[in-house]
């Protein structure tokens, strides 16, 4: 089976590259992936697979049934949305949509999973069980397409015993794969604060309630939530990236707006930390004569890789790739809505190396110059096919 999958991955590699390039040239933002969904549906139908369309509006689910399809079910996931970034790459497949770009590799994920569909469809008489292919919208935008797909039954009828996802990794050389058991990626919550006071002439602060000063105290004080209230063994990050005090040199404004993010890997601490932040910010503002409106947009949970499943998958990746090409990953405080699946079903989310320094392919995700070494697509489709088939064999 391994040789058959590798052979088919090589055979389809050029087609997978062309699929990725089409998707890259025609990106669509989160929850607007209508043309992308139609393209994916057409590709699946051409293979001989009829997908369920319109899941979470622009998502799709496809089924590849082997022998004895009810014996075991494994799900594989790819996300399809792009980012509001203007592409700076000068490549033949450059984005044709102004201000929209596949800067996070979701085009590669979707193309790889379409490659998996082709490989497994050809080999369907050689394995037992069912593989569910999940093409998901809206990974980049809250509430996350994964949460909506779950609500619409993607983990039911048939219900997978495990779920596997992959994500491009521009920090890992092409030809290598990365894994981590247990906690891997952080929860993501957005913080929005409006600090109000009484503005006026900066030369007469005694007549004012300075929201700039209040907001500054709040930002500094909130860091003590991390340094003094966080459980020491629980990784957490609190960062503020936007602070707007729209006054001038001699005018103090009436209000200040602040935006930030809170990330951690413990759901109980996550909720406790947010409560403490709100209480502290409101208390400081009141004590200084102003007020603070603190709004939290609850984002994705933390992503946990099921230890036993991840050990199995890693072992199978070693068999497919060779031990030297399978690396260990560190904790990563970025967020991923695959985390929603990991909270419901045994899951493994691994990283697909796409870096090639010799060719200058080194830019990080979410940047205007992000690209991948497309040799990774053969690996992406072949390895995921192999992992799915091997998971179906677990007793």
N, C-alpha and C positions, 0 to 999 in steps of 0.2 A: 504493500500500500504506500509506503514512504516513497519508493522510487516512482510509482505511478503519479503521486501528487507532485513531486518535484518535476517530473517530465511535463505534466500538464501546466504547471506554473510557468515553466520556461516557454512552452508552446503559446500560452496566452499573454506572455509578458508585454509584447508590443501592443496588443489590443488594450491591456490594462493601462498602459502609459497613455494611449490616445484617449481613453475614457477620462483619465485624470486631467489631461490637458483641456478637453472639452469643458469639464466641470470648472476648471480653474479660470478659463476664459469667460465663463458665464456664471459668476457667483451671485448668490441671493442671500439677503439678510435673514436673521432668525425669524421663523414663523412666516416667511414669505417665499419659501422654497418651492413654489408651484411648478416652475419650469424644470427645476431639478428633479422633483418628484415624478413628473411625467417622463423625463428622460430615463430615470431609474426604472420606472414601470415598463417602459418600452424595451429597455435592455433585458429585463427579466423575462418578458414575454417572448422575446426573440430566442432566449435560451430554451424556453418551454416551460417556464414557471409563471403562474398567474398570481400576482401579489394581491394582498388586501390593501387597498388604497384608502386615503383619507383618515388614517389613524392620527389622532391629534391634529386633524386638518391636513397637514402636509407630510405626514409620516407614512411609511409603508411597512408591511410585514410580509415576508415570503417564507414558504415552507419547502424544504427538500426532504422528502421521505425516502429512507432506505428500506431494507427488508425489515419486516416486523416493526413498523413505525411507532407502535405504542410502547416499545420496550424501554426507551429512555429518550429524553428530549434535552438538547443543549441549545442555548441561544447565543448568537453572535451579534454585536452591535457596531454600527457606524453612524456618525453624525454627519449632517449635510449642509449646515449653515456657514455663511461667511461673516466677515467683520467689516465695519464701516471705516476702512482704511484705503487710502489711495495707493495703488501699487507703483513702486519705483523700479521694478525689475524691467530690463529690456530683453524680453524673451518672446518667442513666437506665440506662446500661449498666454501672454499678458492679459489681465482682466480687461474686458471690453465694457465694463460697467463703471462709470465714473464714481469714485469714492467708495467702491466695494471691492473686497479682495479676500481670497482664500488665504489668509495669513496665519491660519492655525492648522493647516493640513487636513481639513475635513474632506477636501476633494480627494486626497490620497486615501483616507479611510473608506469613503464611499466606493471609489474605484477598486480598492482591494477587496471589499466585501462582494462587489459584483464579480470579481475574479473568483472568489470563493464559491459563489453560486454556480459559475460555469464548471469549476472543478468537481464540486460535489454532485452536480446533476449528472455528469458523465459517469461518476463512480457510484451512483446510488444503489446499484445492484451488488455492491461489494462491502456494504456496511449495514449494521442493524441500527434502527432508531431514527430519530427525526432531528434535523437541524433547523432552528428558527432564525431567520435573518431579519434583523431589526434595523431599518433605515430611519433614523430619528431626526426630527427638526429641532431647532432652537436650543442647542447646547450652550450658546454664548449669552443667553438672555433669560433672566428670571421670568417665570418660575422654573424654567428648564424644561425642555421637551421631554426628558426622561420621566419627570413627575406626571406629565400629562399622558404619556404613553402607558404608564403603569395604571393610571386611573381608567384608561380606556381598554384595559385588559390584555396588554401585551405579554404579561407573565401568566396568562391563563389560556386554556383551550388551544393547544396543549400547554401545560405548565412545565417550564424547563427546570431541571434539577440544578443547573448551573448556568452562569452567563460569563462570557469572555468578551473583552474589548481591548482594542489597541489604540495607541496614540503616537504620532510622529514625535521624534526626539532629536532636535537639532544639536544637542550636546553629546549625542552618541554617534560614533562613526557608522556609516552605512555598512550593513552586513552583520550588525550586532543587535542584540535584544536585551532589554533590562526588566528585572522583576524585583518586587519587594513584597514580603508577607506582612499581613496585619495592616496597621495604620500606614497610609501612603500619602493621601492628599487631604487638604484642610476643608472645613466648612467655610462658607463665605456669606457674610452678612454685610449689608451696606448701611452706613450710618449717615444720617442727615440731621444737622443741628442748626437751629436758628436762634441766635442769642440777641435779645432785644434790651435796649436801654433807652436813654434820652440823649440824642445827639445835639450838636451845636458847635459853637466856636471853640477851637482847640486851645485858645488862650485863656479860656474860662472853664477849666475842667471841674471847678467846685460847683458849678451850676448844672452839671451833666451827670448822667449815669453812663459811663463809658463802656459800650458793649465790646470794644476791641480789647480792652484790658480784661473784662470778664471772660471773653472767649479764650484769651491767651492762658489765663489761669485754668480754665477747663481743660484745654488740650494737654497742658503739663500734668495736671492732677490725674487725668484719666489713665496716664501711663502707670500710675501706682496700682491700678486694677490688675495689670499684668505682673508687676514686680512684687506685689504684696498680697494679692488675693488668689492668684492662679496657683493651682496645685503644681509643685515644682516639676513633676514628671509629665505634665501635659503641655505640649508645644502650643504656643499662642502668639499671634501677631496682632497689634493694634496700630494702624497707620492712618494718617490724615493727609490727603493729597490736594485738598482744595480749601482755601480760606479766603473769603471775599469780604473785605471791609471797604465799601465803596464810598470812602471819603476822599479828602485831599490833604495837602500839608497842614492846612489850618481849619479843617472841618472834620469833626468826628461824626460818623453816621449814626443813624438810629438803630441799625441792626447789623449783625455779622452772620454770614452763612458758612457752614463748615461741612465737608463731606469726607468720609473715611471708610475704612473696612476693618472688620474684626474677623479673625480666622483662628480656628483651633481644631483639635482632634479628639474632643470629648464632648458629647452632646449634653451631659448634665452641667458641666462647667460652662459650656456655651450659653445656656439659658441663664445661669447664675451670673456670669460675667456681664451680660447685657442688662440685667436688672440693676446690677451695681453701677454700671455706667450712667444709666438714666438717673438714678437716685443722686449720684455724686454731682453730675452736671447741673441738674435742677437745683440742688442744694447750694452749690457755689453761686449760681446766678442769683438766687433769691437773697443769699447772704450779702451780696454786693449791690443789691438794690435793683436788679434787673430780672429777666426771666429767660428760660431756655426751653424751646420746643424741640424735643428729641424724638425723631422718627427712625425706626429701624425697618429696613426691608429684609425680611428673612430669606436667605438664599439657600444654597445647597448644603446638605449634611456633609460630614467628613466621609472620605472614601476609604473603605477597609477591604483589603484583599484577604479572602478566606484562606487561612494558613494551609490547610490540607490540600485544597484545590490548587492553590498557587504552587505548592511543592510539586504536585503532580504535573501541572502545566510546565513548570520550569524544567522538570526532568525530561518531558517530551520535547521541549525546545532544544535541550542539549542534544537529544538524539537527532533532531532535524538539522540543527545549526552547527553542532560541535561545541564542546565545553568552553573553548576559548572565545566563542562569540556570544556567550550568555553572561551578562554582568549583573551585579547587585545595584539597586537604586537606593538613594537616600530619601528621607522624608522630603516632601515637597509641599510648600504652603500655598501653592496655587489651588484653585478649585475646579471641579469637574462634575457635571450633573450625572455621570455614570454612577456617582455616589448613591443616588436614589435606588438604583438597582441593587447596589451592594448592601443596602440596609434591609432588603427584602429577600434576596436569593443569594446563595453562595456565588461569589463573583471573583474574577481575576482581571485586573486592568494592567496591561504591560506596555512597555515603550519600544517603539520601532525606530532603530537608528537611521537617520537620514542625512547626517553630516558628511561633507567631503571637502576638506580644507584645500586639497590640490585644485579643486574646481571653484573655490571661493564660495562654496555653499555652507555658510557658517552663521547666518543671521538667526536670531531667536524668533519664536512665535510672536504674533501680534506686532510685527514690525513691517514697514513697507517693502523691505528687501528679503523677506522670508521666502525660501524656496526649498526644495528637497532634491536629493540625488534620486532620480527615478528608478535606479536599480533596486531601491528599497521596496518597490511595488511588487516585484516578483516574490520577494521574501514575505511581504505583508499578506499576499493572497495564499501562497503556498503554506506558510507556517500556520496561519489561522485554520486552513482546511485540515491540516494534520492534527492540530490540537482538538478540533471538533470531533474528528473521527475517533481519536484516542479517548476523549471523554465519554463517547458513546459506549466504549468498551468496558468502562468501570462497572464493577459488580457491586 
